[in-house]
Every structure is written in C-alpha cells, then in structure tokens.
Amino acid sequence: MLNTKEEYREGEPLTAPAGQHGRPIDLDALKELANRVSDVVTDVRERVLRPNEAKQPPMFNATALAKLCRKSNTTMMRLLDKAVELGLSDGTDPDNGGGKNKRRFTLEETMAWIRSQGPYFKRKPGQKACTIAVGNFKGGVGKTIAATSLAQALSLMGYKVLCVDLDPQASMTSLFDYDRFGVEDSQTILPLTLPADHEDAKRDLIGAIGETYWTGIDLVPASTSLFSGEFYLPLRQMSAPVKEPEFRFMEVLDRALDVEIRHEYDYIVIDTPPAISYVTLNAYWAADGILMPVPAEGLDLVSSSHFWTMFTTLSTSAQKTATREKIYSWIAIVPSKVDHTRGFTKHNLKIMQAAYEQYMLANVEIPTSSAVSVAGSSQMTVYDMEKYVGSNKTYERARTAFDRLAEEVDYLTRTRLWGQSPSDIERDLDGGSKQKGQ
C-alpha cells in the first residue's frame, strides 16, 4: 500500500502500486482504497492547507470594529477611550504606539464589543431560536458555504448560533476545523435515530454540542455514520405501533432541539445533504425557515422545482401522522453562483423571479467569485479571511453579498417569528437592506 507520508509529494501524480491493475477488486481491495484516500486527504489537510496550526479566527482593526458595531469611526474612537470603564478590551497595538485606529481585536473581544455596543436585537424571554434548514436537491450549489457564512455573519450581529451538520460528507464540520474522520457517533445526531432500547440511544443533543474556533458558534458535527440513520428511522417507524407508540420519524430532531437548546441559542443553522431522505426531512420539519441557494442556471432551476414537488408530497403524507401542524415562518430563495458576465444569467434570474416571486430574496445574489473559491479551497469562508491576495473589490463584493444575506434572514426572522415591527428594525439597522414581504 502506498505510504502517503513518505511517497506523496504535492504536485506529483499518485500511481497505483505495481500489479494493482490486474488484481480482482474485492472488498479488501476497496478497504485498502478507502484507507489510502483517507491518508492522502489527511496528509493534504495537515501539510498543505494548514501545515503548522489549527484554524484561527480572524483579527479585527478599529475600523472593522466600528462597522460591526454600527458606529462611526469618530464614535468608536471615543468608546475605545472608555473601554476599561465599559469592561471591554481596548485591543492590542502591534506597532507599539501606532494609535487607536491601529489597534487589533480578537474575535472574542470583538464579539464582546458587538454585544455591548451594537444596536442588535435581543429576543424576549420565552422566545425560541429560529431554526433554519439550508437545503437543495442538487449538490454544488454553494449550500454549505452559504450555511456556514450565514452562521458567521449572524454571530457578528451579536447572536449566539448553533450549527448542525446533517450531511455525511461533513463539509460544514470541516469548515469549523473538526476532523471529519475523528468525529465519534455520539457527537452527531445519529444517537437520536437509534431505537429507544439501544444502549447508545439519546433523545436530545445537549451532549453532542461542541465549541468551535469561532466565538459565538457551537456545532453538532457530522460523519459518514449518519448514513446509518437512513436505515434506523424507517425501521423504528415500522415497529413504532408496538414499541414506541409516540414515535414519529420526522420529529426526532425537532424534539431534540426543544429540550433547552432553542432557549440557549438565537439561531440554529442546519446544513443538509443534497437529497430528501428520512434524516433531511427531520431538518425541514424542525425548521422555522428554509433557505435555498439556487444557481442562476436552467438545470438548477429545474432541480429546485423537483425538490419542492417531492418535498410537498412527502410532507403532506408525514403531516397525517404528525403531532402538530407544520407551518413555516418564512422561505427564502437566494440566487447563488451568479456571474453577470455570462449572457444568460440576467435572463435566468428573471425566470427565477417569475417562478419564486415573493419567496426570492430582494437585492441579494451570491456571486461566482474567486474570493469565495480561494477561501473554500483553504477550508475557509470570506469571514475567515483577514487579507485576500487579489482585488479588494472582488473580496468586498463577496463579503457584502453574505452580509446582505444575513440581514435579510434576520429581518424575516424578526418580523415573522419574533414579532418585531419593521420600523424598529429600520431604526436598529440604520437603513440596511430589507426584505419587504412574502
């Protein structure tokens, strides 16, 4: 078997060991292949992406801090003078005398400033978190980047966020710097799917929630073991009349989140695999809102149509046995991978608008961007990047798109779920982008 640590070098082709091509491919051979690919991926992750350290959150200068707190630079400078009095950090000065505007703040320090001085909304006592399922029938639409970036953007608005990764590919898990190959079954939602008499069965997620490198965001990670849930849930449902009369396969996640968790967090963002299955239906059944990224291309629009047709068919059937009526506070379609240099993009966006009407977010497009691509190839999002090696305009365009997405989602949640008036939001967000109606 190829020793990846010794023989693999970046840029060199990987070739099969001598005699491999003539060998029958039995299960042992496939196991060797799986181990070999896993070794190479781990090696790349350790040596190429981040060779010497774990993923680190970004630092923020005083100008960025002012923007996040929705303050002018002048006001921010005055507040920094009173940092000790306010019980907040006045940052560090890497230049030893470079002035307040040169000071830098960790993410943790920045979050403390945002929550103290930002104009952001705080839920009333008794109001539950908004649970958002980010999904699509099709892979490669930018779903995981959108979900992770949304969580980061919401945290930078002062919210406490829980991310739940339901995709066995565990891409969100990797973006939050977890080793997807080292995640234990007990850390995932898999124990929720197990029969009640199974020794590893659980009915809540409290023990599975872990911290991430990003202050303000916790995570329930994923692993390939989630595929097993697709077998456990239907088997439990078949035996439910005798063994678990109250069991409903689509309510497993919803009930798990209702145990304390929805009161602990402001937003719960669920990343789903590109399919409608027993596990993914749990995400949609637990959700208050559904966010669907749809690329501005014909085939992707067709695929999204198939998603909603199948989703409504299955949900209507599930509703017949559910313990409560399923109603969503909002549904939002966001165009993704938008490239206005392509001739058909504008035409396809018009078709999407005609199809989705009030459900399509206004003034929000996630662009096809080298900044997003570069970040993704390094297991990052645009929020992780302190510096972008390229055009600053390119980076700002991508960052602004995700900022707007978070503002739109927050507006829908505050008006539709938490009952805040549009005029109060206008005042709080100082005239930012708003979604006016569905």
Secondary structure, DSSP 8 states (H G I E B T S, - for coil): ---HHHH--TTS-----TTGGGS---HHHHHHHHHHHHHHHHHHIIIIISSSS------EEHHHHHHHTT--HHHHHHHHHTHHHHT----B-TTSS--GGG-EE-HHHHHHHHHHHS------TT---EEEEE--SSSSSSHHHHHHHHHHHHHTTT--EEEEE--TT-HHHHHTT--GGG--GGGSSHHHHS-TTSTT--S-SGGG-EE-SSTTEEEE---GGGGGHHHHHHHHHHHHHHH-TT--GGGHHHHHHHTTHHHH-SEEEEE--SS--HHHHHHHHH-SEEEEEEESSHHHHHHHHHHHHHHHHHHHHHHTT-SS----SEEEEEEESB-TTSTTHHHHHHHHHHHHGGGB-TT---B--HHHHHHHHTT--TTT-S--SS-HHHHHHHHHHHHHHHHHHHHHHHHHTS---HHHHHHHHTS-------
